[in-house]
Every structure is written in structure tokens, then in C-alpha cells.
Amino acid sequence: QAQLIESGGGLVQAGGSLRLTCVASGRAFSSDDWAWFRQAPGKEREFVATINWTGQRTTYADSVKGRFTISRDNTSNRVYLQMNDLQPEGTAVYYCNLATKPQLPWGRGTQVAVSA
């Protein structure tokens, strides 16, 4: 059974950085496009960034463009999200999943909290 495990979250001050890691197990990884999503308190889950299967094409939500970088390592089934210049509006639970539907069962995510 496919399993997604996100890690790397934490509490940072505005302007700080974090690097999130997603490990995908129990299924093929390297042939799929992957993405990061986030869900802030009281809001719906939203798209953050996506990366194609080769790692050569990425897209970002306007709100994170220029500050976040998505990458992947197909040899270890990992997707990363480097987040720089974090702002309080970035406070959310961050999740990884396939970029397109049908998606896998969601993992528990990793909490990111940004203080002003």
C-alpha cells in the first residue's frame, strides 16, 4: 500500500527557511509528477508547487514563486520543498502527493508555523 511521509516542518520566524522532505513508499515513484500542497487553519488545501517526472519542469503558486523550490531524488523516492523567506501566511500543514488525480491517500503532513 502506498504511503506518504512528510517531515521537516517546524516553527520559524518570518524571513526564515525550512526544507521539507516527502518519502513515498509502496509504489512506483520516478515516472510520476509530484506536488506539494498546504492547508492553513480554516482553509481548504491548496496547491504550492509541482515537479515533473524528470525534475526538469516545475511550477509554483504565485504566492510562493521566487521563494520556494521543489526538487526530487528518484533514486530515493523523495520530493523536497526548500522554503525561503517564510512569511506568517505560510503557516499551514504541508503535504505531498501526486500532481494529478487520482491521488494517493494523504499522509499526515508536516506542520509549518511562521511567527511575525
C-alpha positions in Angstrom: 0.0 0.0 0.0 1.3 3.4 -0.9 2.4 5.6 2.0 3.5 9.2 2.1 5.5 10.6 4.9 6.3 14.3 5.2 8.9 15.8 7.5 10.9 18.9 8.1 8.3 21.3 9.4 8.8 23.5 12.5 8.5 26.9 14.0 10.5 29.7 12.3 10.5 33.5 12.4 9.4 35.5 9.4 12.2 35.5 6.9 13.5 32.1 7.9 13.9 28.9 5.9 12.8 25.3 6.2 13.4 22.3 3.9 10.6 19.8 3.8 11.0 16.1 2.7 8.5 13.7 1.4 9.2 10.0 1.2 6.9 7.9 -1.0 6.9 4.1 -0.4 4.9 1.2 -1.7 4.5 2.3 -5.3 6.4 3.4 -8.3 7.8 6.9 -8.0 10.1 8.0 -10.8 7.5 8.1 -13.6 5.1 10.4 -11.9 4.7 14.1 -11.5 4.6 15.1 -7.8 3.5 18.2 -5.9 3.4 19.9 -2.6 0.1 21.2 -1.1 -0.7 23.1 2.1 -3.7 23.6 4.3 -3.9 26.6 6.6 -6.2 26.7 9.6 -9.8 27.1 8.5 -9.0 27.0 4.8 -9.1 24.4 2.0 -6.0 22.6 0.9 -4.2 24.5 -1.8 -1.5 23.8 -4.4 2.0 25.0 -3.7 4.4 23.5 -6.3 4.7 20.7 -8.7 7.6 18.9 -10.4 7.5 16.7 -13.5 8.9 13.2 -13.5 12.3 14.2 -14.9 12.7 17.0 -12.4 13.3 19.5 -15.3 9.9 21.2 -15.2 8.5 22.9 -12.1 5.5 25.2 -11.4 4.6 27.3 -8.4 1.7 29.1 -6.9 2.1 32.8 -7.3 2.2 33.2 -3.6 5.5 31.3 -3.3 7.1 31.9 -6.6 10.7 33.1 -6.2 10.9 31.9 -2.6 10.1 28.1 -2.7 12.0 25.5 -4.7 10.7 22.0 -5.4 13.1 19.2 -6.2 13.2 15.4 -6.3 15.5 12.4 -6.0 14.2 9.5 -8.0 16.9 7.2 -6.5 15.4 7.5 -3.0 11.8 8.2 -3.8 12.0 11.7 -2.2 10.5 15.1 -3.1 11.8 18.2 -1.4 10.5 21.7 -0.8 13.0 24.4 0.1 11.2 27.3 1.6 13.0 30.6 2.0 11.8 34.0 3.3 8.9 32.3 5.0 6.0 34.6 6.0 3.2 34.2 8.6 0.7 33.4 5.8 2.9 30.3 5.1 1.7 28.8 8.4 0.0 25.5 7.4 0.2 21.8 7.3 2.2 20.8 4.2 1.5 17.7 2.3 3.0 15.9 -0.8 1.1 13.8 -3.3 0.8 13.0 -7.0 0.4 16.1 -9.0 -2.8 14.9 -10.7 -5.8 12.9 -9.8 -6.4 10.2 -8.8 -4.1 10.9 -5.9 -2.8 8.7 -3.2 -4.2 8.6 0.3 -2.9 11.7 2.1 -0.2 11.5 4.6 -0.2 13.2 8.0 1.6 16.2 6.6 4.2 18.3 8.4 3.3 21.5 10.4 5.0 24.7 9.5 4.4 27.7 11.8 5.8 31.1 11.0 5.9 33.8 13.6 5.8 37.5 12.7 
